[in-house]
């Protein structure tokens, strides 16, 4: 029996990041049911541990950290001895560099990356089209020594956005398989219908007849989320956020207004990250026109990803300034629109690559584009759902191919 270790779990304050771990596990469970799985969790809390235990009872969780010098603990040593393959879960970068480097050094077995972004443009702010132009214009080695070393020796590197794929293909990496591969969130379909039903009942929402809307700031205030004193850069980012928050939210707000007026259906404003509860309450609640206000509800708390998935499953559509809620909606077969901010790196391309519609908030036509999307979606919701189902099927087919290639890497090593 092949044993696969998945290193994932970047943070728990974002339901999109929480979905990476079970999404990757689900891809292997569904397409390689004979494999034995272990989750090497970088960051895990009680809620996520409970999620893994409930939905993946056969998956062992190892949450030991490496020693400061990169050496493994006894539990990690056992993982290295027993596992045949290490898979770096989906993420915004080579998040688990230290863990992959330790595996490479101590285990000497195959490893690979399962749906990552590597953005060479940060901190440039741009639309996705301009980002593509800049990536095509790049010259020379733009990887760090550690990135190059780890990517060079990988058995496979799957890029969750086509801009990362274009960049890495220009970096001269002799990887046997370097190609597009979706973020594992697209297969996260674990839904807590009991809790979702309570939300629908609380706000009088009818399945298939409401919108979910997700707000966001251009920069996530991590120092506030984690209770740290702000650095100078945090204060600069707070000021930058303040400069754009009203104009950005104005587009989301108008999309909600258009939805209520055109469809007669209500809207529920929900968070993808913890801080967005306060953002919605302070910047959106109470700001809607009188004819719309009674049809707009704000969820006053953060929620579990399984609860979110269940609510998205029952929604007619999702309108999101975050890039993972459209993918969670895709996993549930629900139409979605992603409102992309120019600070949100090239990872936003992963939505367009999966046929999730994208509107750039930097575009002067953004508000009109959202209005048009609402009209099109409402005019033929069955067609929008059918297109979403087709996109989901393509994404799952690609994940099946990725799992097969990962198993081939183990077979080649054994052979």
N, C-alpha and C positions, 0 to 999 in steps of 0.2 A: 504494500500500500504506500502510495506517495504521500509524504507529509509536507505541507506547505505552510510556511510562516508568513503572515501578513503583518508588516510594520506600518502602523497607521495610528490615528487618534491625535490630531494636532491641537484641538481645543474643544471645549464643551459649551462655549458661550454663543455658538453659531450652529443652528440646526443643519446647515449645509455641511459643515465640517464634521459634525457628529455622524452624518449619513455616509461619509467616506468609508468608515470601517465596516459597518454592516453591509454597505453596498458591494465592496470588494469581496467580502465573505460570501455574499449571496451569489455573485457571479461564479465563483468557484463551486459553491454548493450546487448550483443549478446545472452548470455545464461540465463539472467534473465531480459527480456525486461520490465517486470512489475515493477521492482524496481525503486525507485527514488534515484538518485546519487548526492552526494556532494563531491567535491574535497577540502580537507583541505591541502593547498599547503605550504610546508615548505619553498620552494624557487621558485619564479616565476618571470619571466621578461615579458616585453611587447610581445615578440615573442611567448612565451609559452601561455600567456593569450589569444593571438589572435588565436592560434592553438585550444585551448579548446573551445573558443567561436565559431569558425568556424565549428568544427567537432562534438562538443557536446553542442549544443545550449541550451539544457535543464538542463545542469549540472551547479549548482551554485558553485562558487569558493569562499572559505573562506581562506584568507591569514593572518589573525590575528595570532600573536605569543602569547605564554603564557607569563605571567608576570615572572620576575626573580625567584619568589618563587614557580612557577608552577601553579598558579591559572589562570583560564580562563578569557578572556575578555568577554564582553557581547555577542559579535558575536559567540564566541566559546561556551559560555554557552547555547545559542540558538541551536547551532549545537548538543551539548550534549543532550539537551532536546528532540529534534526532531528525531535524528537518532536512529535506532534500533541496529546497528552493526557498529563497527569500523574495517576497514581493513587496515593493514599496507602494503603498496605497496612493490613491488619487490625492493631489494636493497642488498648492500654488507655487511650488518650487521643489528642490531636492530637500524636503523638510527634514528627513531622517538621514542626513549625511553621515552623522557619527555612527548610527546603528548599521547602515549599509557598509561603511568603512570597516567596522569591527567584524561584520560577517565576512567580508572579503579577506580580511587579514587572518581571522582565526578559524573560519569554517572552510574557506576555499571551495565553496560550492556555487552553483549558478544563482544569479539574482537578476531582477529586472524591475522596471518602473511601469506602473499601471495607471496611466492617465495623469500626467503631470504638466504643469506650465513652467517654462523657463523663459523669463522675460528679460531680454537684454536691453530694453529701452528705459527702464525705470531710472530716474523719476520723471521722464517726459510725460506730459499730458497731451493726449491726442485721441482722435477718433480711431476706430479700427482700420478704416481705409488708409489714413495717414500712417498708422503704425505699420501696416503692410509695406507701404512705400519706404519707410525708414529701415525696416528689416531687410528689404531687398538691396538697400544701399550700404549695408554693413560690410566692413572689410576687416579681416584679421581675426585673431583668437580673442573671443570675448567671454570665454568660460574661465572660472577660477581654476587653479591647479587641482583642487579637490573635486570640483564638478567634472573636469575633463577626465581625471583618473577613474572616477566611478562610472561615468557614462561610457568611457572607452571599453571597459571590461564587462559591461552589462550584456546579458543574453538577449534582452529586448528592452526597448524604450518606446513606450506608447505616450504620445503627446495628446492631451485632451483638447487642444486647440490647434488649428492648422497653421497659425503664425509661429507657435513653438516648433512645429514640425519643419517649417521653412527655415527657421533660424538654425536648428540643430543639424539639418541636412547640409548647411553651409559651413559647418564647423569641422569637417573632416573626421568624423567619428566612424570607426570600422564596426559599427554595431550590426549584428546579423539581421535584426529586425528593428528598424526605426520608422515609425509610421503613426498615423492618427489613431487614437483609441479613446473613446469617450470617458468622461468622468463617471466613476462607478455610481454616483448618485442616480443615474438614469435607470438603475435596476432596483433602487430602494423602494419597495412597495409594501413595506410592513406598516400596517395601519391599525391604530387603536380606535375602532369604531365606537366603543362604549363612551370614551371621553369626547369624541367628536360629536356624538349625538347630543350630549349635554350642551355643547356650545351652540349647535343648531337650535335646540329648544330654547336656550336662554335668549337668543336674539330673533327668534321666530323665522329662521332661515329654512327654506324649502330646498331639498336636494336638487341640484341642477339648475337652480334659479337664484344664484347670487354670485357676486364677484369677490375675490380676495385681493387686497392691495397691500403691498409691502413698501414702506418708506426706507430711506437711507441717507446718511451724511456722506460727503465725498471722502472724508477720512474717518476711520473708526476710532473713537476716543478710548483706546485701550488702557490708558493710565487711569481713567475713571472706572472702567469695568473691573480692573484688577486692583484698585485702591492704592495706586502709586502716586507719589508726588509728581507733578508735571515737569517735564524737561522743557528747555527752550523750544525744541522742535514741536512738542505737544501744543504749546501755546500758539505757535505759528499756525499749526494745523487747525486749532480751534478757531482762529481768526479767519482762516481760509474757508472753513465750513460755514461760518456766519455770513461770509460774503456771498455764498451760493445757495444756502439752505432754502430761502424763500422762493427763489426762481426755480430751483429744481423741484421742490414740493408743489409748486404751482402747476407743473405739468401733470404730476400724479393726481393732484386735486381735481384738475379739469377732466382727467380721464375718468375719475370716479363720478363727477357730476354728469358727464356725457353718458356714462353707463346707466345711472339711475334714470335720467331723463329719457334716453332712447329706448331702454328695455323695460322700464318700470320695476326693475329688480333691485334689491338692496345690495350694499357692499359692506364687507367686514375688513377693517384695517388690522393687519397682523404683523408680528415681528419675525425676522429671520435671525437677528442677533438680539441679545438682551437689552442693549441700550435703546433699541427702537421702540420699546414700550413707552418710555418717557418721551421720546421724540414724537410719537404719534399723539400722545395725550397733550403735549404742549404746543405742537405746531399744526396739527390737523383737526383734532377734536374742537368743535365749536366754530369752525371756519367755513362751513358750507352754506350755500344759499338756503333760504327758508324752505323752498319747495323740495330740497334734497336732504336737508339735515336729519330729518326723522328716519331716513332710509340708510344712513351711514352709522355703523357701529365700530367702536374701537375696542379690541381685546385688551383688557387692562393688566395683562400679565404675560410673562414668557411661557412658552409651551414646549412640550416634548416633540421630537421629530416624528414619532409615530402618530401623535395627535394631529400634528400639522398635515401629515400625509393623508390622513383620513378626512380632514376638512377639505383639503385640496381635491380629493377624490370626489367629493360631493359638490364642489363648486362648478359653476358654468365656465369660469375662466379665471386666470390669475394675471394681475398687472403688478410687476415687481421692479423696484430699483435695485434689488439684489439679484445676483446671477444664479444662485442655486435653487431658489423657489421655482423658477421656470423649469428646471431639471426635475425637481420633485413632482411638479405638475405633469411633466412628460411621462414620468414613471407611472402616473395614474391615468394617462390618456386624456389630459385636460388642456385645452388651448391656453397659451400664455404669451405675454409680451414683456420683454426685458427692456427697461429704461436704463441705458448705460451712461454712467458719468465718465468724463474723460480721465479721471484719476484711477479708474478701476482696472488698469493694466490690460495686457492682451488676453487675459483669461476670458474676458467677455466674448471673445470670438467662439468659445466652445458652444455658446447658445446658438449662434448663427450656423455653425457647422452641423448642428443637430436639427436644423430647420426650425428652431425657435426664433420668432420674429424679434428684431432688435430695432429700437429707436435711440439714436444718439441724442442725449440731452443738450449737447453743444450745438445741435443743428437748429437753425432759426425756424425750421418747420416742425419741430418736435411736437408741439401741442396739436397742430393739425394732423400730424401722422397718428397720434394716439386716438384722436377723434375718428379718423378713418378706420383704424383697427377695430374700435368699438362697433362702428356701423357694420363693417364686414362680418365680424364675428356674430353679431346679433342677427344679421340678415340670413345667415345660413350656419347655425351652430352645428348641425349634424355634419356638414362638410368640414368644418374646422376640427371637429373631433376625429373624423376619418383621417384627415391629414396628420393629426397628432398620433393616431394609432400607427400609421405607416412609418412615421419618424421613429417612434418607439421600437417598432419591429426591426428597423435598420440598425438602431443603436444596440439592441440586444444581439442581433446577428454578429455585429462587430465584436462585442464582448465575448461571444462564443468562440470566435476566431482567436482572440487574444488569449483566452484560457487554454485553447488547444496549443498555441505556440509556447506558452509557459510550460506545459507538460512535455512538449518536445525537447525543451532545454534540459529537463531532468533526464529524459530518455537518452539524449546524446551524451550527457555526462556519464551515465551508467554504462552506455555502450562503449 
